């Protein structure tokens, strides 16, 4: 995810500023999502129950493995790993909510 892309050689202050900017951006995006708070909680619950979503969230948080070593179901997400983020337990693709299979 974006937070792992801090420039090499950047100072701790630069990294902290970048992290704060990214978090502020994500907060703005989630504030304006076209869904009620109840619907967002529903998406969070279904994402937490969905094995594909939970694995993608782990990869977003802890790093992505090599493309050839991930499960076939997760390969479509690998090419978009730079725009996938997790915010407050909600998996996002840019400024869109990743809709789990149960909600499709």
C-alpha positions in Angstrom: 0.0 0.0 0.0 1.0 3.6 -0.3 2.5 3.8 3.2 5.2 1.3 2.3 6.4 3.5 -0.6 8.3 6.1 1.3 11.4 7.3 -0.6 14.7 5.6 0.2 16.8 7.7 2.4 13.9 9.8 3.7 14.2 11.0 7.2 11.8 9.8 10.0 10.1 13.2 9.9 9.6 13.0 6.1 8.1 9.5 6.5 5.9 10.6 9.3 4.6 13.6 7.3 4.0 11.3 4.3 2.1 8.8 6.5 0.0 11.6 8.0 -0.9 12.9 4.5 -1.9 9.5 3.3 -4.0 8.9 6.4 -5.7 12.2 6.0 -6.5 11.5 2.3 -7.9 8.1 3.2 -10.0 9.6 5.9 -11.4 12.1 3.4 -12.2 9.3 0.9 -14.0 7.2 3.5 -15.9 10.2 4.8 -17.5 10.7 1.3 -18.2 7.1 0.4 -21.7 6.8 -1.0 -22.9 4.6 1.8 -24.5 5.0 5.2 -22.6 4.1 8.4 -24.8 1.0 8.7 -23.9 -0.1 5.2 -20.2 0.5 5.8 -20.3 -1.7 8.9 -22.1 -4.3 6.8 -19.3 -4.3 4.2 -16.7 -4.5 7.0 -18.5 -7.6 8.4 -18.8 -9.3 5.1 -15.2 -8.5 4.2 -14.0 -9.9 7.5 -15.9 -13.2 6.7 -14.7 -13.4 3.1 -11.4 -15.4 2.8 -10.3 -13.5 -0.3 -10.9 -10.1 1.3 -9.2 -11.0 4.5 -6.1 -12.3 2.7 -5.9 -9.2 0.6 -6.2 -7.0 3.7 -3.3 -8.9 5.3 -1.2 -8.4 2.2 -2.1 -4.7 2.2 -1.0 -4.4 5.8 2.1 -6.6 5.9 3.3 -6.7 2.3 2.6 -8.7 -0.9 4.4 -11.9 -1.8 5.8 -12.7 -5.2 2.9 -12.9 -7.8 3.7 -16.6 -8.5 3.4 -17.6 -4.9 -0.1 -16.3 -4.2 -3.4 -18.2 -4.5 -5.1 -18.1 -7.9 -8.1 -16.3 -6.4 -5.9 -13.5 -5.2 -3.9 -12.9 -8.5 -6.5 -10.4 -9.9 -5.7 -8.2 -6.9 -1.9 -8.4 -7.3 -1.9 -6.1 -10.3 -3.8 -3.5 -8.3 -1.9 -3.8 -5.0 -0.7 -0.2 -5.2 -4.2 1.2 -5.0 -5.6 -1.2 -2.4 -5.7 0.0 1.2 -7.3 -0.9 4.5 -8.8 1.8 6.6 -10.7 1.2 9.8 -11.2 -2.5 8.8 -12.6 -1.6 5.4 -10.8 -2.8 2.2 -10.7 0.0 -0.4 -9.7 0.1 -4.1 -8.7 3.7 -4.5 -11.9 5.6 -3.4 -14.2 2.6 -3.9 -15.2 -0.1 -1.5 -14.2 -3.7 -2.4 -17.5 -5.5 -2.4 -17.2 -9.0 -1.0 -18.6 -12.0 -2.8 -21.6 -12.3 -0.4 -22.7 -8.7 -1.3 -22.4 -9.0 -5.0 
